Amino acid sequence: MMLMLMFRLLLRMVSEMMMIVL
């Protein structure tokens, strides 16, 4: 579903932000 796609995209963005912070 579209919801799952958006959720995965959000998760990837968050993980990238964490990498930048660390």
Backbone atoms as SQL, in Angstrom:
CREATE TABLE atoms (id INTEGER PRIMARY KEY, chain TEXT, resi INTEGER, resn TEXT, atom TEXT, x REAL, y REAL, z REAL);
INSERT INTO atoms VALUES
  (1, 'A', 1, 'MET', 'N', 0.841, -1.216, 0.000),
  (2, 'A', 1, 'MET', 'CA', 0.000, 0.000, 0.000),
  (3, 'A', 1, 'MET', 'C', 0.871, 1.258, 0.000),
  (4, 'A', 2, 'MET', 'N', 0.269, 2.357, -0.303),
  (5, 'A', 2, 'MET', 'CA', 1.005, 3.625, -0.328),
  (6, 'A', 2, 'MET', 'C', 1.521, 3.972, 1.061),
  (7, 'A', 3, 'LEU', 'N', 0.732, 3.631, 2.067),
  (8, 'A', 3, 'LEU', 'CA', 1.125, 3.954, 3.444),
  (9, 'A', 3, 'LEU', 'C', 2.455, 3.289, 3.785),
  (10, 'A', 4, 'MET', 'N', 2.595, 2.044, 3.377),
  (11, 'A', 4, 'MET', 'CA', 3.838, 1.318, 3.680),
  (12, 'A', 4, 'MET', 'C', 5.019, 1.996, 2.988),
  (13, 'A', 5, 'LEU', 'N', 4.812, 2.425, 1.762),
  (14, 'A', 5, 'LEU', 'CA', 5.886, 3.082, 1.012),
  (15, 'A', 5, 'LEU', 'C', 6.324, 4.365, 1.724),
  (16, 'A', 6, 'MET', 'N', 5.364, 5.170, 2.153),
  (17, 'A', 6, 'MET', 'CA', 5.699, 6.411, 2.849),
  (18, 'A', 6, 'MET', 'C', 6.398, 6.121, 4.163),
  (19, 'A', 7, 'PHE', 'N', 5.957, 5.072, 4.848),
  (20, 'A', 7, 'PHE', 'CA', 6.570, 4.718, 6.126),
  (21, 'A', 7, 'PHE', 'C', 8.037, 4.353, 5.923),
  (22, 'A', 8, 'ARG', 'N', 8.313, 3.573, 4.895),
  (23, 'A', 8, 'ARG', 'CA', 9.700, 3.176, 4.620),
  (24, 'A', 8, 'ARG', 'C', 10.541, 4.389, 4.244),
  (25, 'A', 9, 'LEU', 'N', 9.964, 5.292, 3.472),
  (26, 'A', 9, 'LEU', 'CA', 10.688, 6.497, 3.079),
  (27, 'A', 9, 'LEU', 'C', 11.027, 7.331, 4.313),
  (28, 'A', 10, 'LEU', 'N', 10.048, 7.480, 5.202),
  (29, 'A', 10, 'LEU', 'CA', 10.261, 8.245, 6.433),
  (30, 'A', 10, 'LEU', 'C', 11.353, 7.592, 7.274),
  (31, 'A', 11, 'LEU', 'N', 11.296, 6.287, 7.368),
  (32, 'A', 11, 'LEU', 'CA', 12.284, 5.564, 8.169),
  (33, 'A', 11, 'LEU', 'C', 13.692, 5.798, 7.609),
  (34, 'A', 12, 'ARG', 'N', 13.818, 5.778, 6.307),
  (35, 'A', 12, 'ARG', 'CA', 15.128, 5.995, 5.687),
  (36, 'A', 12, 'ARG', 'C', 15.633, 7.411, 5.961),
  (37, 'A', 13, 'MET', 'N', 14.751, 8.388, 5.872),
  (38, 'A', 13, 'MET', 'CA', 15.148, 9.769, 6.146),
  (39, 'A', 13, 'MET', 'C', 15.628, 9.912, 7.584),
  (40, 'A', 14, 'VAL', 'N', 14.903, 9.304, 8.505),
  (41, 'A', 14, 'VAL', 'CA', 15.272, 9.382, 9.923),
  (42, 'A', 14, 'VAL', 'C', 16.631, 8.731, 10.142),
  (43, 'A', 15, 'SER', 'N', 16.846, 7.593, 9.528),
  (44, 'A', 15, 'SER', 'CA', 18.129, 6.892, 9.700),
  (45, 'A', 15, 'SER', 'C', 19.282, 7.742, 9.148),
  (46, 'A', 16, 'GLU', 'N', 19.042, 8.434, 8.053),
  (47, 'A', 16, 'GLU', 'CA', 20.090, 9.288, 7.491),
  (48, 'A', 16, 'GLU', 'C', 20.381, 10.454, 8.425),
  (49, 'A', 17, 'MET', 'N', 19.340, 11.013, 9.029),
  (50, 'A', 17, 'MET', 'CA', 19.527, 12.121, 9.971),
  (51, 'A', 17, 'MET', 'C', 20.356, 11.646, 11.156),
  (52, 'A', 18, 'MET', 'N', 20.079, 10.446, 11.638),
  (53, 'A', 18, 'MET', 'CA', 20.818, 9.918, 12.779),
  (54, 'A', 18, 'MET', 'C', 22.289, 9.755, 12.409),
  (55, 'A', 19, 'MET', 'N', 22.549, 9.299, 11.194),
  (56, 'A', 19, 'MET', 'CA', 23.940, 9.120, 10.758),
  (57, 'A', 19, 'MET', 'C', 24.656, 10.466, 10.731),
  (58, 'A', 20, 'ILE', 'N', 23.959, 11.493, 10.276),
  (59, 'A', 20, 'ILE', 'CA', 24.557, 12.832, 10.215),
  (60, 'A', 20, 'ILE', 'C', 24.840, 13.335, 11.630),
  (61, 'A', 21, 'VAL', 'N', 23.892, 13.106, 12.533),
  (62, 'A', 21, 'VAL', 'CA', 24.059, 13.547, 13.927),
  (63, 'A', 21, 'VAL', 'C', 25.256, 12.836, 14.554),
  (64, 'A', 22, 'LEU', 'N', 25.372, 11.532, 14.268),
  (65, 'A', 22, 'LEU', 'CA', 26.480, 10.761, 14.841),
  (66, 'A', 22, 'LEU', 'C', 27.725, 10.987, 14.001);
